[in-house]
């Protein structure tokens, strides 16, 4: 059976770094307050339609959005720093337990490119989806080494009328810039949050590799 590809808008990359600022969601007031990442609860549902944004004072700008139910919906980062030995966070173990057997908790924006370990970035995924997200991390690091400025955006999609916390799939955008020069080549990939056959998973990984190669990084 042919693998279905979800569709969805990937959040444009906004600003980021150390302490998170909780911005009001659409239709809310513009008041904001600061929170450390560890202070964002590892709860099934966060504040509805909210943006968790890091302060644009450091090398990695991050933005995390929740949907109308308070589930992680969009995550984006402008990569400027990496962590080549990331440690799993406590929230990842908790979130993994919310999925069906075989699911693990994973960061949409990976830890290796400074993706936060709080709930707004952590969702239950299958082991296949986890491997695909790890490949995205590897390719982002590869592009970052070449051009120093990389925008990565990941959107989580949920089935219509499903109030659960397990995404049905993901879509991502990887954009490379060389300081003032924008190459204009975007690597866009979409995949379901399911266990793929070895051949199906390999097709997705090969597609990602081909698109990154076309970006010359």
C-alpha positions as a Markdown table, in Angstrom:
| # | Residue | x | y | z |
|---|---|---|---|---|
| 1 | Unk | 0.0 | 0.0 | 0.0 |
| 2 | Unk | 1.3 | 3.4 | -0.9 |
| 3 | Unk | 2.3 | 5.5 | 2.2 |
| 4 | Unk | 0.0 | 8.5 | 2.7 |
| 5 | Unk | 1.6 | 11.9 | 3.1 |
| 6 | Unk | -0.1 | 14.4 | 5.5 |
| 7 | Unk | -0.2 | 18.0 | 4.5 |
| 8 | Unk | 0.1 | 21.1 | 6.6 |
| 9 | Unk | 1.6 | 24.6 | 7.0 |
| 10 | Unk | 5.1 | 24.6 | 8.6 |
| 11 | Unk | 5.6 | 27.5 | 11.0 |
| 12 | Unk | 8.0 | 30.2 | 9.7 |
| 13 | Unk | 11.1 | 30.3 | 11.8 |
| 14 | Unk | 11.1 | 33.0 | 14.5 |
| 15 | Unk | 13.4 | 34.0 | 17.3 |
| 16 | Unk | 15.1 | 32.2 | 20.2 |
| 17 | Unk | 17.6 | 31.2 | 23.0 |
| 18 | Unk | 17.8 | 30.6 | 26.8 |
| 19 | Unk | 14.7 | 31.5 | 28.8 |
| 20 | Unk | 11.2 | 31.0 | 27.4 |
| 21 | Unk | 8.7 | 33.8 | 27.0 |
| 22 | Unk | 5.1 | 32.7 | 27.0 |
| 23 | Unk | 3.3 | 34.8 | 24.4 |
| 24 | Unk | -0.5 | 35.0 | 24.3 |
| 25 | Unk | -2.1 | 33.0 | 21.5 |
| 26 | Unk | -4.2 | 34.3 | 18.6 |
| 27 | Unk | -6.9 | 36.6 | 19.8 |
| 28 | Unk | -5.3 | 37.0 | 23.3 |
| 29 | Unk | -3.6 | 39.9 | 24.9 |
| 30 | Unk | 0.1 | 40.7 | 24.1 |
| 31 | Unk | 1.2 | 40.4 | 27.7 |
| 32 | Unk | 4.1 | 38.1 | 28.2 |
| 33 | Unk | 6.0 | 36.5 | 31.1 |
| 34 | Unk | 9.3 | 34.6 | 31.3 |
| 35 | Unk | 9.6 | 30.9 | 32.3 |
| 36 | Unk | 12.6 | 28.6 | 32.4 |
| 37 | Unk | 12.2 | 25.5 | 30.2 |
| 38 | Unk | 12.0 | 23.2 | 33.2 |
| 39 | Unk | 9.1 | 25.2 | 34.5 |
| 40 | Unk | 6.8 | 24.4 | 31.5 |
| 41 | Unk | 4.8 | 21.4 | 32.8 |
| 42 | Unk | 5.1 | 18.0 | 31.2 |
| 43 | Unk | 1.3 | 17.8 | 30.9 |
| 44 | Unk | -0.8 | 16.1 | 28.1 |
| 45 | Unk | -2.3 | 19.5 | 27.3 |
| 46 | Unk | -0.6 | 22.9 | 27.6 |
| 47 | Unk | -2.2 | 26.3 | 27.3 |
| 48 | Unk | -4.4 | 26.5 | 24.2 |
| 49 | Unk | -3.1 | 28.3 | 21.1 |
| 50 | Unk | 0.0 | 29.6 | 22.9 |
| 51 | Unk | 3.4 | 30.4 | 21.6 |
| 52 | Unk | 6.5 | 29.5 | 23.7 |
| 53 | Unk | 9.3 | 31.6 | 22.4 |
| 54 | Unk | 12.9 | 31.9 | 23.5 |
| 55 | Unk | 14.5 | 35.3 | 23.9 |
| 56 | Unk | 16.4 | 36.4 | 20.7 |
| 57 | Unk | 19.6 | 37.1 | 22.5 |
| 58 | Unk | 21.6 | 34.0 | 21.6 |
| 59 | Unk | 22.6 | 31.8 | 18.7 |
| 60 | Unk | 19.6 | 29.5 | 18.5 |
| 61 | Unk | 16.2 | 31.1 | 18.1 |
| 62 | Unk | 13.2 | 28.8 | 19.0 |
| 63 | Unk | 9.5 | 29.1 | 18.7 |
| 64 | Unk | 6.9 | 26.4 | 19.9 |
| 65 | Unk | 3.2 | 26.6 | 19.3 |
| 66 | Unk | 0.3 | 24.7 | 20.6 |
| 67 | Unk | -3.1 | 24.0 | 18.9 |
| 68 | Unk | -6.6 | 24.7 | 20.1 |
| 69 | Unk | -6.4 | 21.7 | 22.5 |
| 70 | Unk | -3.0 | 22.6 | 23.9 |
| 71 | Unk | -1.0 | 20.0 | 22.0 |
| 72 | Unk | 2.3 | 20.7 | 20.4 |
| 73 | Unk | 1.6 | 21.9 | 16.8 |
| 74 | Unk | 4.6 | 23.7 | 15.4 |
| 75 | Unk | 8.2 | 23.9 | 16.4 |
| 76 | Unk | 10.9 | 26.0 | 14.7 |
| 77 | Unk | 14.5 | 27.0 | 15.3 |
| 78 | Unk | 17.2 | 29.1 | 13.7 |
| 79 | Unk | 20.2 | 26.9 | 14.3 |
| 80 | Unk | 23.3 | 28.6 | 15.6 |
| 81 | Unk | 24.5 | 26.2 | 18.3 |
| 82 | Unk | 24.7 | 22.4 | 18.5 |
| 83 | Unk | 24.9 | 19.9 | 21.3 |
| 84 | Unk | 26.7 | 16.8 | 20.0 |
| 85 | Unk | 26.0 | 14.7 | 23.1 |
| 86 | Unk | 22.4 | 15.5 | 24.0 |
| 87 | Unk | 20.9 | 13.8 | 27.1 |
| 88 | Unk | 17.2 | 12.7 | 27.0 |
| 89 | Unk | 15.0 | 14.8 | 29.3 |
| 90 | Unk | 12.6 | 13.5 | 31.9 |
| 91 | Unk | 9.6 | 14.8 | 29.9 |
| 92 | Unk | 10.5 | 12.5 | 26.9 |
| 93 | Unk | 10.1 | 9.4 | 29.1 |
| 94 | Unk | 6.7 | 10.6 | 30.4 |
| 95 | Unk | 5.4 | 11.6 | 27.0 |
| 96 | Unk | 6.5 | 8.2 | 25.5 |
| 97 | Unk | 4.2 | 6.4 | 27.9 |
| 98 | Unk | 1.2 | 8.3 | 26.5 |
| 99 | Unk | 1.6 | 6.6 | 23.1 |
| 100 | Unk | 0.6 | 3.1 | 22.1 |
| 101 | Unk | 3.0 | 0.2 | 22.7 |
| 102 | Unk | 6.2 | 0.8 | 20.7 |
| 103 | Unk | 6.0 | 4.6 | 21.0 |
| 104 | Unk | 8.7 | 6.8 | 22.5 |
| 105 | Unk | 8.9 | 10.4 | 23.5 |
| 106 | Unk | 10.8 | 12.5 | 21.0 |
| 107 | Unk | 11.6 | 16.1 | 20.3 |
| 108 | Unk | 10.3 | 17.6 | 17.1 |
| 109 | Unk | 13.3 | 19.9 | 17.0 |
| 110 | Unk | 16.0 | 17.5 | 18.0 |
| 111 | Unk | 18.2 | 18.0 | 21.1 |
| 112 | Unk | 21.4 | 17.9 | 19.0 |
| 113 | Unk | 20.4 | 21.3 | 17.4 |
| 114 | Unk | 19.3 | 22.7 | 20.8 |
| 115 | Unk | 15.6 | 21.7 | 20.5 |
| 116 | Unk | 14.1 | 22.2 | 24.0 |
| 117 | Unk | 13.1 | 19.2 | 26.2 |
| 118 | Unk | 9.8 | 20.7 | 27.4 |
| 119 | Unk | 6.4 | 19.4 | 26.5 |
| 120 | Unk | 5.8 | 22.0 | 23.8 |
| 121 | Unk | 8.5 | 20.3 | 21.7 |
| 122 | Unk | 8.0 | 16.6 | 22.9 |
| 123 | Unk | 5.4 | 14.2 | 21.4 |
| 124 | Unk | 4.9 | 10.4 | 21.3 |
| 125 | Unk | 6.3 | 8.9 | 18.1 |
| 126 | Unk | 6.8 | 5.4 | 16.7 |
| 127 | Unk | 10.3 | 4.1 | 16.5 |
| 128 | Unk | 10.3 | 4.6 | 12.7 |
| 129 | Unk | 9.3 | 8.3 | 13.1 |
| 130 | Unk | 12.0 | 8.7 | 15.8 |
| 131 | Unk | 14.6 | 7.4 | 13.4 |
| 132 | Unk | 13.4 | 9.8 | 10.7 |
| 133 | Unk | 13.6 | 12.8 | 13.1 |
| 134 | Unk | 17.1 | 11.7 | 14.1 |
| 135 | Unk | 18.0 | 11.7 | 10.4 |
| 136 | Unk | 16.7 | 15.3 | 10.2 |
| 137 | Unk | 18.9 | 16.2 | 13.1 |
| 138 | Unk | 22.0 | 14.7 | 11.3 |
| 139 | Unk | 21.2 | 16.5 | 8.0 |
| 140 | Unk | 20.6 | 19.8 | 9.9 |
| 141 | Unk | 24.0 | 19.5 | 11.6 |
| 142 | Unk | 25.5 | 18.7 | 8.1 |
| 143 | Unk | 24.0 | 21.9 | 6.6 |
| 144 | Unk | 24.8 | 24.0 | 9.7 |
| 145 | Unk | 28.5 | 23.0 | 9.4 |
| 146 | Unk | 28.5 | 24.2 | 5.7 |
| 147 | Unk | 26.6 | 27.4 | 5.9 |
| 148 | Unk | 26.3 | 28.3 | 9.6 |
| 149 | Unk | 22.6 | 29.5 | 9.4 |
| 150 | Unk | 19.9 | 26.9 | 9.1 |
| 151 | Unk | 16.2 | 27.3 | 9.7 |
| 152 | Unk | 14.3 | 24.1 | 10.7 |
| 153 | Unk | 10.6 | 23.9 | 11.1 |
| 154 | Unk | 8.5 | 20.9 | 12.1 |
| 155 | Unk | 4.7 | 20.7 | 12.2 |
| 156 | Unk | 2.7 | 18.0 | 14.1 |
| 157 | Unk | -0.6 | 16.9 | 12.5 |
| 158 | Unk | -3.5 | 15.3 | 14.3 |
| 159 | Unk | -6.4 | 13.4 | 12.9 |
| 160 | Unk | -9.7 | 15.4 | 12.6 |
| 161 | Unk | -11.9 | 15.0 | 15.7 |
| 162 | Unk | -9.1 | 13.2 | 17.6 |
| 163 | Unk | -8.5 | 14.7 | 21.0 |
| 164 | Unk | -5.5 | 12.4 | 21.7 |
| 165 | Unk | -1.9 | 13.5 | 22.1 |
| 166 | Unk | -0.3 | 11.2 | 19.5 |
| 167 | Unk | 0.3 | 13.1 | 16.2 |
| 168 | Unk | -0.8 | 11.3 | 13.0 |
| 169 | Unk | 2.1 | 12.7 | 11.1 |
| 170 | Unk | 4.7 | 15.4 | 10.6 |
| 171 | Unk | 5.9 | 17.8 | 8.0 |
| 172 | Unk | 9.2 | 19.7 | 8.0 |
| 173 | Unk | 11.0 | 22.5 | 6.3 |
| 174 | Unk | 14.8 | 22.7 | 6.2 |
| 175 | Unk | 16.2 | 26.0 | 4.8 |
| 176 | Unk | 19.8 | 26.9 | 4.3 |
| 177 | Unk | 21.2 | 30.4 | 4.2 |
| 178 | Unk | 24.7 | 31.6 | 3.7 |
| 179 | Unk | 24.6 | 34.8 | 5.7 |
| 180 | Unk | 23.3 | 37.5 | 3.3 |
| 181 | Unk | 22.8 | 35.0 | 0.5 |
| 182 | Unk | 19.6 | 33.0 | 0.5 |
| 183 | Unk | 19.9 | 30.0 | -1.8 |
| 184 | Unk | 16.1 | 29.6 | -2.1 |
| 185 | Unk | 16.1 | 25.8 | -1.9 |
| 186 | Unk | 13.8 | 24.3 | 0.7 |
| 187 | Unk | 13.8 | 20.7 | 1.7 |
| 188 | Unk | 10.2 | 19.7 | 2.5 |
| 189 | Unk | 9.3 | 16.3 | 3.7 |
| 190 | Unk | 6.1 | 14.8 | 5.2 |
| 191 | Unk | 5.7 | 11.5 | 6.9 |
| 192 | Unk | 3.2 | 9.5 | 8.9 |
| 193 | Unk | 3.7 | 8.7 | 12.6 |
| 194 | Unk | 3.6 | 5.0 | 12.1 |
| 195 | Unk | 5.9 | 2.0 | 11.8 |
| 196 | Unk | 7.1 | 1.8 | 8.2 |
| 197 | Unk | 8.4 | -1.2 | 6.4 |
| 198 | Unk | 12.1 | -1.1 | 6.0 |
| 199 | Unk | 11.6 | -0.2 | 2.3 |
| 200 | Unk | 9.2 | 2.6 | 3.1 |
| 201 | Unk | 11.4 | 4.1 | 5.8 |
| 202 | Unk | 14.4 | 3.9 | 3.4 |
| 203 | Unk | 12.5 | 5.7 | 0.7 |
| 204 | Unk | 11.8 | 8.6 | 3.1 |
| 205 | Unk | 15.4 | 8.7 | 4.3 |
| 206 | Unk | 16.7 | 8.6 | 0.7 |
| 207 | Unk | 14.3 | 11.5 | -0.2 |
| 208 | Unk | 15.6 | 13.6 | 2.7 |
| 209 | Unk | 19.2 | 12.8 | 1.7 |
| 210 | Unk | 18.5 | 13.7 | -2.0 |
| 211 | Unk | 16.9 | 17.0 | -1.1 |
| 212 | Unk | 19.8 | 18.0 | 1.3 |
| 213 | Unk | 22.3 | 17.1 | -1.4 |
| 214 | Unk | 20.4 | 19.4 | -3.9 |
| 215 | Unk | 20.9 | 22.2 | -1.3 |
| 216 | Unk | 24.7 | 21.6 | -1.6 |
| 217 | Unk | 25.3 | 20.9 | 2.0 |
